[in-house]
Amino acid sequence: MSQTQSPPPPEPKFVLRDGMGPVSCIAFGLDETLYAGTQDGWIHVWDLTINRRKSSFQVGKSVCLAIGDFFTKLVVQVKGEGISVWNSSPKFALEHKFDYQYMGFCKFECDKTLNYVFVPDDDGEIKIINLRNFKLENKFICPAVKLGEVMVMKYSHYCHQDVLLVGYESGDIYVWNVTQCSHVGHFKIANAPMAIDFDPDSGKGVCGTESESVFLFKIDKNFAFTVESSIMLKNPGVSAVTIRPDRKVVVLGCWDGNIRIYSWKSSKILGVLTEHLETINALCFSSKPISMWNSIILAAGSKDKSISLWTFY
């Protein structure tokens, strides 16, 4: 009697390559454009109506850590070189630059309503840059206890407050009130957090770490934390995590190159995507359907110099 074989893993809708370096960050634009930052300091602009690269430009000499799309402008973070703003019309040109020597790998967070960029700095500090005048607006100063470096951040609007979730090297996760520059909530996990996402409608979040453990937590209206459950991976290390806009699935990008998909409601695994051979450095869902597939798209950027595009469930 023959055994029933497991179905093969799904294949991506498309894979973008064409001479890029290792991909370190990605961001969807409003006009069916995908921006990809690479470890050699370049940004590649992909037209998703034809799945072809339409331009590339250099933003620095080191790793492009993060990209924020602000309509006709791009905000870019380069390791050791600071934050820059690029005007995209008619072609990409440098408009402003905020120099600082941060040498870590934590990516900035943006708030398009306040026009703020939250940038990590040494000794656990976080600077707030106002994009209206490109000046330092304020900063979050670490509590007296030693928390180590800032590992990951997530901006959100929750319980009528603008808040920033910050994970530190020590395993501490703080919630900062952006307006008051004070922390309003705190909890601690056993491992250094590497990736975090948060759903303000439910107050639930997910945190990937350097270990096999992934934590699912809840923040109540008083900003008290509860770890509701955990996911144990076969291999250690999560470098990216994202909750789909419809809040049905959560996706983990892992050090082993796999993309793991879980039910956001039950935490049960739904599938493993095995297209990539090296670390998944970035995950991002499109905010609206992409016309070529008439569907929301997941983009996954990898150290293997490619970006895979997916639709599922």
Steps between C-alpha positions, in 0.01 A plus 500: 500500500651830393527786746332832429765760432478849644415762241797705381537850646330775298702698250528879493308706249827654389862539613687830450877469454683680216836573657404626846724460804373327815161655580482667843168690487191547281203738481195526275428832331153632423526452123568123488868561558723291724816652648784267599802609704813288485806437715723692258309828548275498193125533454339315209160619379275225361190557286251232606272560201765328286732349769802681365754730663452856378787673682772471764689761700766497770406637844820415689808284524370266769187294569168662410309408818154648441282682247191710571272611215358850559304552175750688278788453743701208632651499848805274515718368783858391425717331761759745639387780266172625647160583351441657158194627313479451124260684272364255242365750247605513222795279601651406834709783644634557851301768683610482866737299715526442875848368576566274796731207554265224617666168413228257609245316288170622651272651235326834546124543535292770329177679583356667191235694697742668738778504239734341753780253448614301804865404467705278732827624645777366720446421870133420446391854408241577233494831314184658356562690177232740372481468121334842465823678596737201521602590853533292814160526669565298814647172620418203720760445768543153643402436862783473753525125454731376225288373211769477234449597138166569334418189296159572346223763500133517399292820484124480560198702609343317793248603767493858364877533534787504253731230632827337408573140599874458550684172551843511664798266501421398860163352399308795643218644291377850586201696373584870466245781480625704205351833612628483857822308425431277799453125525149382588542122488767233533562127496796269456563188296780246531676580171603805302209617279582517129166581333165629623156587364187623676128514421345803677143383436543189715791614715689186396855477378767254395871503575768287335833443673850369445391162638238246392234686702240736352276677752139609448399767750214732588505856635191613693363855526724566800803388296549185706654213302396136492683230303208296363691223324823414325609328180803272495694491173715214376793734441595814697467857385228729365609813314163630373134469596182650359127469566291503182266803477188279526643356826451140390864394478836592646819434303847435639820550300766273645877471512482162326348662188150364558182708509258357757129584489276468806135561577478827693198369691619151599881523453489177299749468217341527155801457277874535447635678191843372401594715200800668664833346599620771740359723776175686440591859593170672421129428459229738383137474387366738237237738639270435203460232230767494230329514160701222333360246749199694632615409850688623802865398455758391755854600406794323665853635466791265561873499550510277188460815282137443404144603589215252477137609448216290643124474525332245727190411699 
